[in-house]
Amino acid sequence: MKQSYLILLFCFFALAACSPRGPYAVTNKVYNKKTKAYAEVIKQQLPDSVADSTGAQIASAWVGTVNFGIRKPNYVIIHFTAQDSLRQTLKTFTTPVSQVSAHYVIAKNGEVVHMVNDYLRAYHAGLGKWGSVTDMNSCSIGIEIDNNGSEPFTGPQINSLLALLAQLKKNYGIPQANFIGHQDFAPKRKPDPGPYFPWKTLAQHGFGYWSDDVLELAPDGFDYAIALKLIGYDTSDINAALVAFKRHFVQTDISPQLTQLDLNILYNVYQKYQ
């Protein structure tokens, strides 16, 4: 009996995978159901019940304003998937227990998979801080690149990423400074997109900044901790902030020590963020 059940279960999943609607028909259905539920919440017009400290109800009413709009993203956070394939990542992002997702995933062949509407909140950034922003999920778009963290990114991936970033920057008016890595936002927890990521190429296209070819010497008394903080880094763990900065802007060395060259790069970069 148990063997027959397992055979039937196997057949069910095999048929689902071969469905003309594709292997993600079920998760697409859940996505559509959730977005409809959020739309219903937005339509609600009844005010919440308001009470004073004694429990007495305070008169309240609904008056719809004509001056409002939909929220839009103001940051882009770039990640590597830290997994071995696009298929594995899509499975992770369509499994409820994982509680992680991203707006886009870029495959090694350059295919762009859109998973969450840009105006909705994906679960990609987690705990961290950039400047005064602590809830990055609420104001950003998360882009995951299929990469296990120990290999170079492919040419098609970077070409697709540049095209996608150009579209996002145009659509939402995202400032050049606001294209950052997961490592920048969460230096205590995350290393991605890592030292293989071509930040210089992105900066050349207007996505984030990079140091100039000719650098000034950092002045005497230059406070690197304040400079990191002014760029946006969380400096509560200064070593973690230094490593994150060097993963992004130095890349040849990710130790928490600053050489004179590192100081010059930091001095140059921090001026761009002011």
C-alpha positions in Angstrom: 0.0 0.0 0.0 2.8 2.4 1.0 4.7 1.6 -2.2 1.6 2.3 -4.4 1.1 5.6 -2.6 4.7 6.6 -3.3 4.3 5.6 -7.0 1.1 7.8 -7.3 2.9 10.7 -5.5 5.8 10.4 -7.9 3.5 10.4 -10.9 1.7 13.5 -9.6 4.8 15.5 -9.4 6.1 14.2 -12.7 2.8 15.3 -14.3 3.0 18.7 -12.6 6.5 19.2 -13.9 5.4 18.3 -17.5 2.3 20.5 -17.3 1.9 22.9 -20.2 1.6 25.6 -17.6 5.1 24.8 -16.4 6.6 23.5 -13.2 5.8 26.7 -11.3 2.1 26.7 -12.1 1.2 26.1 -8.4 3.5 28.9 -7.1 2.3 31.3 -9.7 -1.3 30.6 -8.6 -0.3 31.4 -5.0 1.5 34.6 -6.1 -1.7 35.7 -7.9 -3.8 34.9 -4.9 -1.6 36.9 -2.5 -1.4 39.9 -4.8 -5.2 40.0 -5.1 -5.5 39.8 -1.3 -3.1 42.8 -1.0 -5.2 44.7 -3.5 -8.3 44.1 -1.3 -6.4 45.5 1.7 -5.5 48.6 -0.2 -9.2 49.1 -1.1 -10.3 49.2 2.5 -11.6 52.6 3.5 -13.0 52.0 7.0 -10.8 53.8 9.6 -9.3 51.9 12.5 -11.2 52.2 15.8 -9.4 54.8 17.9 -9.7 54.9 21.7 -8.2 57.2 24.3 -6.5 56.1 27.5 -9.8 55.4 29.3 -11.1 53.2 26.5 -13.6 55.8 25.2 -14.0 55.7 21.4 -12.8 58.7 19.5 -14.9 59.8 16.5 -13.2 58.9 13.2 -14.1 59.0 9.5 -12.7 58.2 6.1 -12.2 61.0 3.6 -10.3 59.9 0.5 -7.6 62.3 -0.6 -6.8 62.9 -4.3 -3.1 63.4 -3.5 -1.4 60.0 -3.3 0.6 57.5 -5.3 2.1 54.0 -5.1 5.3 53.5 -3.3 8.4 53.0 -5.5 11.8 51.5 -4.9 14.8 53.8 -4.2 17.6 51.3 -3.9 18.9 48.2 -5.8 20.6 45.5 -3.7 22.8 43.0 -5.6 23.4 39.5 -4.3 24.9 36.2 -5.4 22.7 33.2 -4.8 25.3 31.1 -3.0 23.7 28.1 -4.7 24.7 25.7 -7.4 22.1 26.4 -10.1 19.3 28.6 -11.2 16.9 25.7 -10.6 18.0 25.3 -7.0 17.6 29.0 -6.4 14.1 29.1 -7.9 13.2 26.1 -5.7 14.4 28.0 -2.7 12.5 31.1 -3.6 9.2 29.2 -4.2 9.3 27.2 -1.0 7.4 28.9 1.9 9.6 27.6 4.6 12.7 29.4 3.2 11.1 32.9 3.7 13.5 34.3 1.2 13.0 35.8 -2.2 14.2 38.4 -4.7 12.6 40.6 -7.4 14.9 39.2 -10.1 17.2 36.3 -10.6 19.8 36.3 -13.4 20.9 33.0 -14.8 24.4 32.2 -16.1 23.2 32.3 -19.7 21.8 35.8 -19.1 18.1 34.9 -18.7 16.3 37.2 -16.4 13.6 35.7 -14.1 11.2 38.2 -12.6 9.7 36.8 -9.4 8.1 39.8 -7.5 6.5 42.9 -8.8 8.8 45.9 -8.4 6.3 47.7 -6.2 6.0 44.8 -3.8 8.3 43.9 -0.9 10.6 40.9 -1.5 12.5 39.2 1.4 16.1 39.6 0.2 17.9 42.1 2.4 17.2 41.0 6.0 18.9 42.7 9.0 21.3 45.5 8.3 21.8 49.2 7.9 22.8 51.6 5.2 22.8 55.3 6.3 19.6 55.7 8.1 17.8 52.8 6.3 17.2 49.7 8.4 14.2 48.2 6.6 15.8 47.9 3.2 13.2 45.3 2.0 10.6 48.1 2.0 12.5 50.5 -0.3 14.6 48.4 -2.6 14.7 45.9 -5.4 16.7 42.7 -4.8 18.6 41.2 -7.7 20.1 37.7 -7.3 22.8 36.5 -9.7 23.2 32.8 -10.1 26.7 32.3 -8.7 28.0 30.1 -5.8 30.3 32.9 -4.5 33.6 31.3 -5.6 33.5 31.8 -9.3 33.6 34.7 -11.8 30.3 36.0 -13.1 29.5 35.3 -16.8 29.5 37.8 -19.6 25.8 37.2 -20.4 24.9 37.7 -16.7 26.6 41.1 -16.5 25.2 42.2 -19.9 21.7 41.3 -18.7 22.3 43.0 -15.3 23.4 46.3 -17.0 20.3 46.3 -19.2 18.1 45.6 -16.2 19.7 48.2 -14.0 19.3 50.8 -16.8 15.6 50.0 -17.0 15.2 50.2 -13.2 17.1 53.5 -12.9 15.0 55.1 -15.6 11.7 53.7 -14.4 12.1 54.8 -10.7 14.7 57.5 -10.8 17.1 55.6 -8.5 20.2 57.7 -7.7 23.6 56.5 -8.8 24.7 56.1 -5.2 21.9 53.7 -4.3 23.1 50.7 -6.3 24.9 48.7 -3.6 25.7 45.1 -2.6 24.2 42.9 0.1 27.6 43.1 1.8 27.4 46.9 2.0 24.0 46.8 3.7 24.8 43.9 6.0 28.6 43.8 6.6 28.3 41.8 9.8 26.4 38.9 8.0 26.9 38.8 4.3 29.8 38.7 1.8 27.8 39.0 -1.5 28.1 39.8 -4.3 31.8 39.2 -3.4 35.2 40.2 -4.7 34.5 38.8 -8.2 31.7 41.2 -8.9 32.6 43.9 -11.5 31.7 47.0 -9.5 34.0 49.2 -11.7 32.0 48.2 -14.8 28.7 49.1 -13.1 30.1 52.4 -12.0 31.2 53.2 -15.5 27.5 52.8 -16.6 26.2 55.0 -13.8 25.3 52.3 -11.2 27.2 53.0 -8.0 30.6 54.7 -7.7 34.2 53.6 -8.2 37.5 55.4 -7.4 39.3 57.5 -9.9 42.4 56.2 -11.7 44.5 59.1 -10.2 44.2 59.3 -6.5 45.1 62.0 -4.0 46.8 61.1 -0.8 44.4 60.9 2.1 45.1 64.0 4.2 46.7 63.8 7.7 44.1 63.1 10.3 41.7 61.6 7.8 39.2 59.6 9.9 38.3 56.5 7.9 35.6 55.4 10.3 33.7 58.7 9.8 34.2 58.4 6.0 32.8 54.9 6.0 29.8 56.1 8.0 29.2 59.0 5.6 29.2 56.6 2.6 26.5 54.6 4.4 28.3 51.7 6.2 27.2 50.5 9.6 30.4 51.1 11.6 29.2 49.5 14.8 31.6 46.7 13.9 34.4 48.7 12.3 36.3 45.6 11.1 33.2 44.2 9.3 32.6 47.6 7.7 36.3 47.7 6.5 36.0 44.2 5.0 32.7 45.1 3.2 34.2 48.3 1.9 37.3 46.5 0.5 35.2 43.7 -1.0 33.4 46.4 -3.0 36.0 49.0 -3.8 39.5 47.3 -3.5 38.7 43.6 -4.2 42.4 42.5 -4.3 42.6 42.4 -0.5 39.7 41.9 1.9 41.5 42.1 5.2 40.3 44.6 7.9 43.5 46.6 7.7 43.9 49.7 5.6 47.0 50.2 3.5 47.9 53.7 2.3 46.4 52.8 -1.1 43.2 51.7 0.7 43.0 55.0 2.5 43.5 56.9 -0.7 40.7 54.9 -2.4 38.4 55.5 0.6 39.2 59.2 0.6 38.4 59.4 -3.1 35.2 57.3 -2.9 33.7 59.0 0.1 33.8 62.4 -1.6 31.6 61.0 -4.3 28.9 60.1 -1.8 28.7 63.6 -0.3 
